[in-house]
């Protein structure tokens, strides 16, 4: 399974600043164009808000995407705590986790 690994430790804008985005894209590693599901896992000790975002044009334009917490729950477009979310990524070229607000700590991010 292809994965993107990284950490979030500071808030960033949609254009991103250092430490603000962990991105899984169609370049390296490559998203399978036939993939139907993607996952974002957040771990660590942190206080902040992480936005879930998608692109369908190779990362030029970003939009919010809703994911369902695993194993069950209501779909959301952001998170303020650790967990695993499942996303429908049919037609998506890029999937990312972006820190939109940050108070402290570091979140480890796995996107697959």
N, CA, C and O of each residue as an XYZ file, in Angstrom:
448
protein
N       0.838     -1.174      0.000
C       0.000      0.000      0.000
C       0.887      1.243      0.000
O       1.805      1.350      0.814
N       0.624      2.167     -0.893
C       1.369      3.414     -0.950
C       0.962      4.314      0.197
O      -0.211      4.367      0.567
N       1.934      5.027      0.766
C       1.647      5.912      1.887
C       2.444      7.195      1.784
O       3.527      7.229      1.201
N       1.893      8.249      2.360
C       2.627      9.484      2.598
C       2.705      9.636      4.107
O       1.693      9.519      4.799
N       3.897      9.897      4.617
C       4.106     10.055      6.051
C       4.642     11.447      6.314
O       5.420     11.969      5.515
N       4.243     12.056      7.414
C       4.761     13.364      7.760
C       4.226     13.828      9.089
O       3.522     13.095      9.783
N       4.567     15.055      9.439
C       4.097     15.638     10.691
C       3.509     17.018     10.436
O       3.883     17.709      9.488
N       2.579     17.402     11.308
C       2.018     18.749     11.315
C       2.403     19.371     12.646
O       2.201     18.768     13.700
N       2.958     20.579     12.600
C       3.371     21.235     13.839
C       3.136     22.735     13.824
O       3.494     23.425     14.778
N       2.544     23.247     12.761
C       2.257     24.678     12.672
C       1.099     24.884     11.716
O       0.900     24.087     10.799
N       0.339     25.936     11.919
C      -0.776     26.241     11.029
C      -0.254     26.818      9.727
O       0.800     27.452      9.699
N      -0.992     26.598      8.649
C      -0.598     27.136      7.359
C      -1.810     27.567      6.565
O      -2.944     27.244      6.920
N      -1.572     28.284      5.508
C      -2.642     28.715      4.618
C      -2.856     27.641      3.565
O      -2.150     26.633      3.557
N      -3.807     27.841      2.688
C      -4.047     26.849      1.646
C      -2.837     26.707      0.733
O      -2.645     25.659      0.118
N      -2.025     27.746      0.640
C      -0.789     27.667     -0.137
C       0.296     26.916      0.594
O       1.273     26.489     -0.021
N       0.147     26.745      1.890
C       1.010     25.937      2.755
C       2.275     26.666      3.190
O       2.899     27.394      2.418
N       2.623     26.451      4.416
C       3.909     26.863      4.963
C       4.561     25.622      5.525
O       3.907     24.589      5.667
N       5.845     25.704      5.848
C       6.581     24.551      6.348
C       5.874     23.929      7.543
O       5.473     24.627      8.475
N       5.729     22.636      7.507
C       5.108     21.913      8.612
C       3.594     21.960      8.622
O       2.971     21.406      9.527
N       2.980     22.610      7.631
C       1.540     22.807      7.668
C       0.751     21.778      6.872
O      -0.457     21.655      7.071
N       1.396     21.035      5.974
C       0.669     20.137      5.081
C       1.403     18.809      4.946
O       2.627     18.772      4.821
N       0.643     17.726      4.973
C       1.145     16.420      4.551
C       0.287     16.017      3.378
O      -0.936     15.941      3.500
N       0.912     15.754      2.236
C       0.172     15.546      0.991
C       0.520     14.205      0.365
O       1.676     13.779      0.365
N      -0.485     13.561     -0.158
C      -0.351     12.324     -0.925
C      -0.765     12.690     -2.329
O      -1.907     13.092     -2.553
N       0.146     12.559     -3.286
C      -0.193     13.056     -4.618
C       0.030     12.023     -5.702
O       0.409     10.882     -5.437
N      -0.214     12.448     -6.915
C      -0.167     11.527     -8.049
C       1.220     11.444     -8.661
O       1.388     10.845     -9.723
N       2.208     12.027     -8.020
C       3.558     11.974     -8.565
C       4.400     10.942     -7.812
O       4.825      9.948     -8.401
N       4.640     11.162     -6.543
C       5.491     10.250     -5.775
C       5.082     10.262     -4.320
O       5.349     11.271     -3.668
N       4.463      9.247     -3.740
C       4.009      8.047     -4.434
C       2.774      8.338     -5.269
O       2.095      9.340     -5.049
N       2.488      7.485     -6.207
C       1.396      7.742     -7.147
C       0.076      7.164     -6.657
O      -0.001      6.009     -6.238
N      -0.965      8.000     -6.719
C      -2.313      7.510     -6.430
C      -2.744      6.598     -7.575
O      -2.527      6.920     -8.743
N      -3.335      5.495     -7.250
C      -3.875      4.597     -8.253
C      -5.167      5.217     -8.782
O      -6.103      5.450     -8.017
N      -5.221      5.480    -10.073
C      -6.405      6.144    -10.634
C      -7.677      5.317    -10.475
O      -8.781      5.841    -10.623
N      -7.528      4.034    -10.178
C      -8.689      3.181     -9.957
C      -9.049      3.062     -8.477
O     -10.016      2.386     -8.126
N      -8.284      3.710     -7.618
C      -8.537      3.620     -6.177
C      -9.885      4.244     -5.846
O     -10.254      5.284     -6.391
N     -10.602      3.603     -4.960
C     -11.904      4.094     -4.541
C     -11.872      4.699     -3.142
O     -12.674      5.578     -2.826
N     -10.947      4.233     -2.302
C     -10.895      4.682     -0.915
C      -9.495      5.170     -0.556
O      -8.494      4.602     -0.992
N      -9.442      6.225      0.240
C      -8.195      6.719      0.799
C      -8.381      6.872      2.297
O      -9.509      6.930      2.785
N      -7.285      6.939      3.020
C      -7.336      7.012      4.481
C      -6.358      8.059      4.991
O      -5.269      8.227      4.441
N      -6.755      8.761      6.048
C      -5.856      9.657      6.770
C      -5.919      9.261      8.234
O      -6.993      9.168      8.828
N      -4.736      9.028      8.805
C      -4.634      8.710     10.228
C      -3.829      9.808     10.914
O      -2.768     10.208     10.434
N      -4.342     10.285     12.033
C      -3.658     11.293     12.854
C      -3.315     10.670     14.193
O      -4.155     10.026     14.821
N      -2.062     10.865     14.632
C      -1.586     10.348     15.908
C      -0.748     11.426     16.582
O      -0.322     12.383     15.936
N      -0.517     11.270     17.865
C       0.372     12.168     18.575
C      -0.323     12.938     19.666
O      -1.488     12.704     19.987
N       0.430     13.869     20.231
C      -0.087     14.752     21.271
C      -0.067     16.156     20.696
O       0.996     16.757     20.539
N      -1.247     16.677     20.382
C      -1.333     17.967     19.711
C      -2.673     18.626     20.000
O      -3.646     17.969     20.370
N      -2.695     19.943     19.821
C      -3.924     20.726     19.961
C      -4.008     21.606     18.718
O      -3.148     22.459     18.498
N      -5.037     21.399     17.913
C      -5.184     22.167     16.689
C      -6.347     21.653     15.879
O      -7.139     20.835     16.347
N      -6.442     22.144     14.652
C      -7.472     21.700     13.721
C      -6.801     21.299     12.421
O      -5.997     22.048     11.868
N      -7.137     20.112     11.938
C      -6.599     19.599     10.683
C      -7.735     19.506      9.676
O      -8.750     18.853      9.921
N      -7.548     20.168      8.542
C      -8.525     20.135      7.449
C      -8.165     19.005      6.503
O      -6.987     18.782      6.222
N      -9.172     18.283      6.004
C      -8.981     17.259      4.992
C      -9.321     17.882      3.642
O     -10.392     18.465      3.473
N      -8.396     17.758      2.670
C      -8.596     18.419      1.376
C      -8.211     17.503      0.221
O      -7.383     16.603      0.363
N      -8.844     17.762     -0.940
C      -8.611     16.990     -2.153
C      -8.361     17.915     -3.329
O      -8.732     19.088     -3.313
N      -7.724     17.359     -4.349
C      -7.557     18.053     -5.619
C      -7.881     17.070     -6.732
O      -7.598     15.878     -6.620
N      -8.469     17.568     -7.795
C      -8.725     16.728     -8.970
C      -7.913     17.214    -10.164
O      -8.061     16.696    -11.271
N      -7.042     18.222     -9.939
C      -6.234     18.784    -11.025
C      -4.746     18.816    -10.666
O      -4.049     19.796    -10.930
N      -4.282     17.732    -10.065
C      -2.862     17.573     -9.728
C      -2.345     18.602     -8.733
O      -1.173     18.975     -8.785
N      -3.196     19.063     -7.833
C      -2.761     19.949     -6.762
C      -2.805     21.429     -7.077
O      -2.312     22.233     -6.286
N      -3.381     21.818     -8.207
C      -3.497     23.244     -8.535
C      -4.585     23.897     -7.696
O      -4.393     24.991     -7.165
N      -5.723     23.229     -7.576
C      -6.861     23.754     -6.825
C      -7.240     22.746     -5.750
O      -7.281     21.542     -6.004
N      -7.522     23.250     -4.532
C      -7.860     22.377     -3.405
C      -9.265     22.675     -2.902
O      -9.702     23.825     -2.872
N      -9.966     21.605     -2.506
C     -11.312     21.691     -1.956
C     -11.393     20.790     -0.732
O     -10.637     19.826     -0.613
N     -12.303     21.102      0.167
C     -12.534     20.238      1.309
C     -13.091     18.893      0.861
O     -13.764     18.799     -0.166
N     -12.806     17.860      1.638
C     -13.343     16.524      1.386
C     -13.812     15.970      2.726
O     -13.165     16.183      3.751
N     -14.926     15.267      2.716
C     -15.414     14.695      3.967
C     -15.001     13.234      4.059
O     -15.015     12.495      3.075
N     -14.632     12.843      5.275
C     -14.229     11.476      5.549
C     -15.003     10.930      6.732
O     -15.402     11.669      7.632
N     -15.205      9.633      6.713
C     -15.938      8.967      7.784
C     -14.957      8.395      8.795
O     -14.050      7.651      8.421
N     -15.126      8.734     10.080
C     -14.246      8.150     11.092
C     -14.415      6.633     11.120
O     -15.519      6.112     10.960
N     -13.308      5.946     11.325
C     -13.345      4.476     11.393
C     -13.330      4.062     12.860
O     -12.560      4.645     13.624
N     -14.119      3.106     13.298
C     -14.875      2.201     12.450
C     -16.242      2.723     12.045
O     -16.853      2.159     11.136
N     -16.754      3.779     12.678
C     -18.054      4.310     12.280
C     -18.188      5.742     12.773
O     -17.434      6.192     13.636
N     -19.156      6.445     12.214
C     -19.406      7.812     12.636
C     -19.918      8.651     11.482
O     -20.139      8.154     10.378
N     -20.102      9.931     11.758
C     -20.601     10.884     10.782
C     -19.434     11.519     10.035
O     -18.431     11.885     10.647
N     -19.559     11.652      8.723
C     -18.504     12.232      7.893
C     -18.203     13.666      8.314
O     -19.108     14.434      8.640
N     -16.912     14.015      8.302
C     -16.447     15.344      8.685
C     -15.385     15.821      7.695
O     -14.807     15.013      6.967
N     -15.129     17.122      7.665
C     -14.100     17.684      6.791
C     -12.879     18.164      7.565
O     -11.935     18.689      6.974
N     -12.892     17.986      8.889
C     -11.739     18.378      9.703
C     -11.709     17.543     10.977
O     -12.670     16.850     11.309
N     -10.589     17.624     11.681
C     -10.440     16.867     12.921
C      -9.691     17.708     13.954
O      -8.856     18.547     13.616
N     -10.015     17.458     15.218
C      -9.314     18.118     16.321
C      -8.704     17.088     17.276
O      -8.305     17.424     18.391
N      -8.637     15.840     16.828
C      -8.056     14.787     17.652
C      -7.602     13.620     16.807
O      -7.838     13.575     15.600
N      -6.948     12.677     17.457
C      -6.409     11.507     16.776
C      -7.517     10.607     16.247
O      -8.627     10.595     16.779
N      -7.210      9.859     15.202
C      -8.162      8.906     14.654
C      -7.801      8.503     13.245
O      -6.755      8.879     12.717
N      -8.696      7.725     12.641
C      -8.550      7.244     11.272
C      -9.827      7.579     10.523
O     -10.923      7.300     11.008
N      -9.693      8.184      9.329
C     -10.830      8.563      8.501
C     -10.703      7.929      7.131
O      -9.604      7.804      6.591
N     -11.840      7.530      6.572
C     -11.903      6.927      5.248
C     -12.568      7.907      4.289
O     -13.564      8.545      4.631
N     -12.002      8.023      3.063
C     -12.481      8.978      2.065
C     -12.776      8.275      0.749
O     -12.093      7.317      0.385
N     -13.792      8.748      0.037
C     -14.040      8.317     -1.330
C     -13.131      9.158     -2.213
O     -13.303     10.375     -2.292
N     -12.163      8.529     -2.880
C     -11.194      9.290     -3.685
C     -11.305      8.978     -5.176
O     -10.351      9.193     -5.924
N     -12.434      8.484     -5.606
C     -12.637      8.224     -7.027
C     -12.485      9.531     -7.799
O     -13.227     10.480     -7.551
N     -11.536      9.594     -8.730
C     -11.293     10.797     -9.525
C     -10.376     11.817     -8.873
O     -10.088     12.849     -9.478
N      -9.909     11.561     -7.657
C      -9.041     12.490     -6.926
C      -7.583     12.237     -7.303
O      -7.147     11.087     -7.341
N      -6.823     13.303     -7.584
C      -5.397     13.157     -7.883
C      -4.529     13.380     -6.650
O      -3.423     12.844     -6.576
N      -5.005     14.158     -5.685
C      -4.229     14.476     -4.491
C      -5.133     14.484     -3.275
O      -6.296     14.877     -3.357
N      -4.596     14.051     -2.149
C      -5.300     14.066     -0.871
C      -4.329     14.606      0.158
O      -3.168     14.199      0.184
N      -4.790     15.532      1.022
C      -3.866     16.084      2.009
C      -4.550     16.384      3.329
O      -5.775     16.473      3.421
N      -3.714     16.536      4.350
C      -4.118     16.987      5.680
C      -3.404     18.315      5.892
O      -2.180     18.387      5.781
N      -4.167     19.372      6.198
C      -3.584     20.713      6.366
C      -3.946     21.261      7.734
O      -5.116     21.262      8.117
N      -2.961     21.721      8.461
C      -3.200     22.348      9.758
C      -3.731     23.754      9.521
O      -3.006     24.621      9.032
N      -4.999     23.982      9.867
C      -5.600     25.301      9.653
C      -5.519     26.159     10.902
O      -5.600     27.385     10.821
N      -5.360     25.534     12.044
C      -5.169     26.244     13.319
C      -4.287     25.347     14.174
O      -4.424     24.124     14.137
N      -3.391     25.939     14.937
C      -2.474     25.126     15.736
C      -2.137     25.835     17.026
O      -1.840     27.030     17.032
N      -2.183     25.089     18.130
C      -1.829     25.628     19.429
C      -0.528     25.028     19.940
O       0.369     25.751     20.373
N      -0.428     23.683     19.886
C       0.795     23.054     20.411
C       0.915     21.613     19.942
O      -0.042     21.022     19.440
N       2.106     21.064     20.115
C       2.368     19.661     19.844
C       2.624     19.353     18.388
O       2.706     20.245     17.543
N       2.751     18.046     18.113
C       3.019     17.553     16.773
C       2.109     16.375     16.473
O       2.006     15.442     17.269
N       1.453     16.421     15.331
C       0.616     15.310     14.878
C       1.374     14.519     13.827
O       1.909     15.087     12.874
N       1.415     13.217     14.003
C       1.965     12.349     12.973
C       0.817     11.997     12.030
O      -0.282     11.657     12.467
N       1.093     12.083     10.732
C       0.063     11.876      9.710
C       0.473     10.737      8.791
O       1.600     10.693      8.298
N      -0.458      9.816      8.567
C      -0.279      8.762      7.575
C      -1.431      8.868      6.602
O      -2.595      8.825      6.999
N      -1.105      9.009      5.308
C      -2.129      9.065      4.270
C      -1.882      7.884      3.345
O      -0.777      7.693      2.838
N      -2.931      7.097      3.133
C      -2.769      5.927      2.259
C      -4.006      5.724      1.411
O      -4.060      4.790      0.612
